[in-house]
Amino acid sequence: MKHVKHQVSEYLERFFKLLHTKKHAVHITAVTISSVVLLTGLFNPVVSSLFNSYEDELGSTGEEELVTIEDEGSQYSNLIQESIIQKGESLYSILQHQGLSANDIHDITQQLKGSFSIKNFRPGKPYLIEKDPRSEFLCFTYQQSPSTILHVQKNPETYDFNIWQETFESQNRTAALAGTISSTLSAELQQQGRYALISQLQKLFAYKVNFKRDIQPGTTYNVLFEEEWVGNECVGIGKILAAEIYTGKTPATAYRFTDSKGNTGYYDSKGKSLKRSNSLFVKPCNYSRISSRFGYRTHPVLRRRHFHGGIDLAAPRGTPVYAAADGKIRFRGRKGAAGNMVTIAHPNGYHTKYLHLSRFSANARYGSRVKQGQVIGYVGSTGRSTGPHLDFRVIRNGKPQNPLIALKAVCEIKGVPKAEMENFQAQISLFRSQLENSDILVAGISKTSSQTASALN
């Protein structure tokens, strides 16, 4: 059986041939072709290109989600249905809805392991279902990445299920975009089909540019970035390499640079980091209120004045608890009145403690290194406790610190080291050379390098 990509392409070729000869009746409409090919265009640039060449002739309203295609000279037809993953849906529920038995789905899930494991399966992403003329399931097709398509296909003769991947050769290309804004930067990038860049630019220049106030008609910009291409189609926007926005006398600039130690960041033309600072610690859990603060208090169980070395964060049982900073787990286990507890050692003499956990995360073991924001356990009420909460503590050089003050502490982001400045300036020169010598898209046309040279100097 032909797989979906080739089948849809051949169906469309056949349909348009029949449309012009008017010798056969075909159960398909311009509306349904539009909906299915716009979706399968995500899966196959060849199909997308084929559809585009005939789109003007047929027109499209995008109202249908099902295509019925009849083979020439045959009374039988297959159905190809497009759908979107809904919130709460899983592959199991989707296949079950298509009439597959629990045994069939178990067989499929057993095959979906290792190199065939399903990736990026989340709400909002499209998939295709192919059925035979009796509405029996034939194939499930899902795009895992811009260049990889997963197929779950049923053999109509043996009724076995085969899992296979289709991989399109992809290429990373460097692209350039430059122009003078006539309305907004968002509208400008959307016109160029590169709207995905706006979120990156806003994040890069969060402390340099007010995108509502500073970006006005007449503002000029240059952006060098990566794209992923499959065939003749751009299927993804990669990272920004360089960006320059001229809002006044001093341009806002951002250049991506990796130093000799492998640290990557974005810096302005003088080597200053575009990040202001990082929080030394992050909030260890999502909580509703602080039920007990740092310092002396009347203990809720012991009923006597007692020093409380942390803060109690009230949260439902099972709420994830996060590592407040990068570090190494020094204790993980039961600790008397503290119940289930995790202690993490951090640089500069800091330790953090997480008390009364209901359970520990499987990835947070004694001696393991954890990253800031990594789940280490879950809120509970173990040990001496009156209800589910997290007792969060910060210790520095053996002395308890007020966690509320520690959570406000920041660590400065260092700029490009002096020893690396020569390499950094060479990187900027390379980026500017790429901008000058690339075909730069401006208002839908190609702008030659000589036209942009003055804007970059």
N, C-alpha and C positions, 0 to 999 in steps of 0.2 A: 504494500500500500504506500502510495506517495505521501511524504510528510507534508505538513500544513504549508510550509513556505512555498514549495514548488507547486502544490495543488492550487492554492489561491491564485498564484501567478498565471498558471495555465487556464484556470477557470475564467479569469478576466480576459485573457487573450481570446479565448473561444467565444466569450459573451460578445465582445465588441465585433468580432467577425460575423457572428450571427445577427447582430443588431443591424449591420450594414447590408447584409444579403437578404434579411427578412424572410429566410426560408424555414426557420424553426421558432417555436415558442419557448421562451426561457423564463422560468419563474424567479426573476430577480429584478430589483428596482434600483434606480440611481441612488435613492436614499440609503438602501441597505448596503450597496457597494461602498458608499462613502463611509458609513460607520465602521464596517469591518476592515476596510483597507487603511483608513486612518489609524486604526489600532494596529493592524499587522504591519503597517509602515514602521512602527516601533521595532517590530521583530525583524523586518527585512527591507533594507533600503531599495532593493530591486523592485519589490512590489509597490513601495511608495512611489517610486519614479514612474512606474507603469500607470498607476492611478492618476498621478498629476497630469500626465499627457492627455487624459481623456476627461478630466474633471470639468473643464469648461463646457464640453459637449453635453454632459449629463446633468450637471448641477447637483447640489447637495443641500439637504435640510437637516440631516443628522437626527432623524426621528426614530429609526429602527435600530435594533441590536442583533437581528438574526438574518442570515443570508441563506437562501435555498438555491442551490445551483444544480441544474439538470444536465446530465451528460448528453452530448449530441447523439440523437438516434436512440435514446433510452428513456424509459418511463421512471427510472429510479434517480434519486438525488440524495446528496449528503447535505448535512446542516453544519454550518460553522457559526458558533455563537460567541460573541464577545461579552465579557463580564468584568466587573471590578471587585477586588477583594474588599469585603465589608468589615467593619469593626467587629471583632469577636469571631470572625471566620478563621478556620484552619484548613489545611489541605485535606484533612480527614473529613471535615463537614462538607466541603465542596464536592469531594468524590462520592460521599454518601448520598448527597442530594442528586447526583447523576445516576443513582441506582446501583452503585457498586456495593458488594457485600462486605461485611467486616473482614472476612478471610482475604478477599481481593485487596482491600486497603492495607491489611497487614503485610501481604506479599509485596505491595508497592513500597511501603515505608521501610521494609527490610532492605530493599534495593537502594533506597535513597540515603545511602551512607557513604562516607569517605568522599571521593571526588564527585559523587553524584548527589551529595547532600544539598537540599534546597536552601538557597540563600536569599536574603532581602525580601522575604515573604511578609508583606505588611499591607495594611489597609490602604486603598487608593491605587494600588498597582493593578494593571490589566492582565487578563489571561484569556486564552481561547479554549473552547470545548468543541470538538468535532464529533458528530453523531452520524450513524448510518440512516437509511430511509425509514427504518423502524424506530428511530430515536434511541437506538442503543449506543452506549458510549464507545468511542473509538480512540480519541486522543485528547490529552490535556497538554497545552503548550504555555510555557511561562518564561518571560525574559528575566533572567537572573542578573544580568549586567548588560551594558550597551553592546557587548560583543559575544554574549553567551545566552543561548536559548535551551531550556530544558524541555524534553518531551517525555510524557508518560503515554505509551501507545499500546493498545490492545490488539493482539493478533486475532483477526476474525475467524481464523480456521482452528487454531489451538486454544484460543481464549487465554493464552498466557499474556503477561504484561512485560513489556520491554522498556527500560529506562535508557535514554541516550541524550547526549548533549550535542548541540550544534554550535560550533565556534566560528565566528567571523574574525578574520585577521584585522586587528585594529592598529592604528598609528597615532602616536602623539605628535602633534604639530604645534609650533609656536605661531601665534597669531597676534596681530596688532590692531588696535582700534584708536582712532583719533577724531576729534571734531570740535566744533563750536556749538554750544548748547543753545537751542532756540526756545525750549520750554523748560523741561526738567531732565536731569540725568537719567532717571528711570525711563522716561518716555523715549529718550535718545537710544538707550541700550535695547529697549524692547523693539524699537524700529529696526535695529540691526540684528535682531534675533539672538541677542546675547544678554538677556535680562538677568540670567543667573549671576552675572558679575556684580550686580548692585549690592547684594548682601555682603559680598567680600569687601567691596569698596567701603561700605558703611562701617564695617567692623575695623578695617585698617585705619580709617581716618576718624574714628569715633571721638578722639580727643583733639583733632586738628581742624575738622571741617563740620560746620553745621549745614547739613544737606538741605534744610528748608530755607535757611536765611542766606547762606553764602553762595549757593549755586543759583546763579541768575542767568538770563539770556546774555550771551556773549562770553560766558565762562568757557575756557578751552580745556581739553583733557587729552592725555595719551595713556593707553593701557597696553601692556605686553602680557600675554597670558597663554596658557596651554589649552589645547583642545584635543579631544579624542575623536578620531575619524574611522568610520567603517566604510570602505569603498569611497564613494563620492559624497558621503553624508556626514555631517558633524553630529555625533551622538552624545557628546558630553563636554561640559566646560570644566577645565582643570583649575589649577592654582594660578593666581596672579603672580607674575615675576617682577613687574615694575609698574608703577602708576604715578602719574603727575597730573595734578589739578591746579589750574591757574585761576585763582579767585581774586588775586590782587598782585601787589609787587612781589611778594614772596610766595612761590608755589608750594603746595602741599605735596610732598613726595614720599614714596614708599618703595623700597627695594628689598627683595628677598635675598638673604645671604646665609650661607652655611659656613661656619668657621672650621678650623682645623680639627676641633674636637667633636665635630658632628652636630653642634648646636645650630638650629635654624631659627631665624626670626626675621621680622621686617623692621627696617631702619630708614631714617630720613637721609638726606644727602650728606649730612655731617656725621652719620653713624650713631645717632641717638635712637634708642628703641622707641617704637610707636606705642608700646604698652607703658602705661603709667607705673603700675605696680601690680604685684600678685598678692592676694590675701595670704598671710602666713598660715592661717587655719580657715577651713570652711565649716559651715554649719553641719554638725554631725548627724542630724536627722530632721525631718519635717515634723514640727511639734505645734501643738495648739496654744500652749502657754508655758511660762516658767513657773512651776509649782513650788520651787524652793530655791533661794538664791545663795550665793557664796557668803560664808561668814558664820557667826554664831547664831544659833536658832534653838528652839525647843524641838527636840527630836520627836517625830510623829509616832514612833513606836516606843522608844525608851521613856518619853515624857520628861526629859531633863535637858537642861541647857547643854548644848553640844556644838563643837565646831564642825561646820559642813564645808568640806574641801572642794566642792564642785557646785554645779547647778543641776537641778532636776527639770528635765524637759518632758512635759506630759504629752504622750502620744499613744495611739491605739497599739495593742499587742500585735506584733508582727511587722511594724513599721521598719523599713530598712535603716540600718545604722552605718554611716560612712566614716572612713578614715579621714580625720580632720586635716592631715598633711601626709606627704610622702614619709615613709619610715619602715622600720622592721619590727615585727611582732615579737615582743619579749615575754609576754604571758598570754595564755589562752586556756581558760579552764574555770573550775569552781573555786571561789575564794571567800568562804565564810559568809559574813553578812553582806558582802558585795554581790553574792550570787555568781552567775556566769559573767566573767569579766575578760576584757581584752586590754592589754597594755601595749602601746606602740612607742618605740624610741625614735626620736627625730633629731636632726642636726642641732647644734648650738645648745646642747644640754636639755632639750625639751622632751617630755614624755606626756602622752595623753592616755586617759583611762576611760573605759566604757563599762558601766556597771549595770547589773540586774537584767542582762540580756536573756531572752527566751531561748535562743539558740545561736550558734555560730555559722558564719558562711563557710561553705566547703572549701573555698579558695583562700581563706584566711587561716593559715596554720602557723603553729609556733615556728619561729625562725624565718618565715617567709617575708618577702618585701611587698609592701602595698603602696599603691599610688593614692594621691589625694582624691577623695570622692569615691574610692572603691568600697563596695559593700563588705563589711566585716562581720556583721551579725544583725540581730533583729530585736526590737524593743520587747521587753518582758517585765516580769515582776518577781524574779528569783532572788533569793537571799532575804535580807531584812527589808521588806518593802510593803507598802499599803495598797499599791496598785501599779498598773503598767506605766513605766516612765524610763527615761534614760538619765542616769546620773553621770554627767560628763565632767571630767577633771583634767586640768592642765598643770603640770609640774615642771619647774625649771630649776636645774641644779639642786634637786631634792626639796625645793620649797613650793608649796601650793600657790598657784596664781589664779586670779579671778578670770574664769573662762570668758565672761562677757567683754573684758578688756582685751584678752588675747585674741578673740575673734575679730577685733577691729584692727589688729596689728597688720602691717603690710611689709613686704620685702621688696626693695627696689629692684627694677629690672635693669641690668647693666647693658650699656651700649656695646658697640663693636670695640674689642680690646685694641689698644694702640699697636700691638704687634701684628694685628690683622688688618689694619687700615689700608695698607697698600693693596692687599688682595681685594678688600671691599671696594676701593675706588676702581680697581680693574674690572670688577663685576659690574659696576654702574656703567662704565665705558662700554662694556660688551652689550648690556641691555640697550643703551642708547644707540649703539651701532645697529642692533637688530631692529629697533624702531625705525631708524632712518632708512634701512635697506629692505624693509618688508613692504608688501602691498598692504596699504592701510585703508580700511573701509571707512568711508565718510558718507553719510546720508545715502547709503545704498550703492555708491560707486567706488571704484578703486582710485586711491590717491597715491601718486608716485612719491618716491623718497625725496625728490628735490622739492616737492611742495611742502613737505613736513619738516625739513631740516631747520628752517628758521624758528619753528615753534618749539624745538627741542633745545636750542642753544640759548 
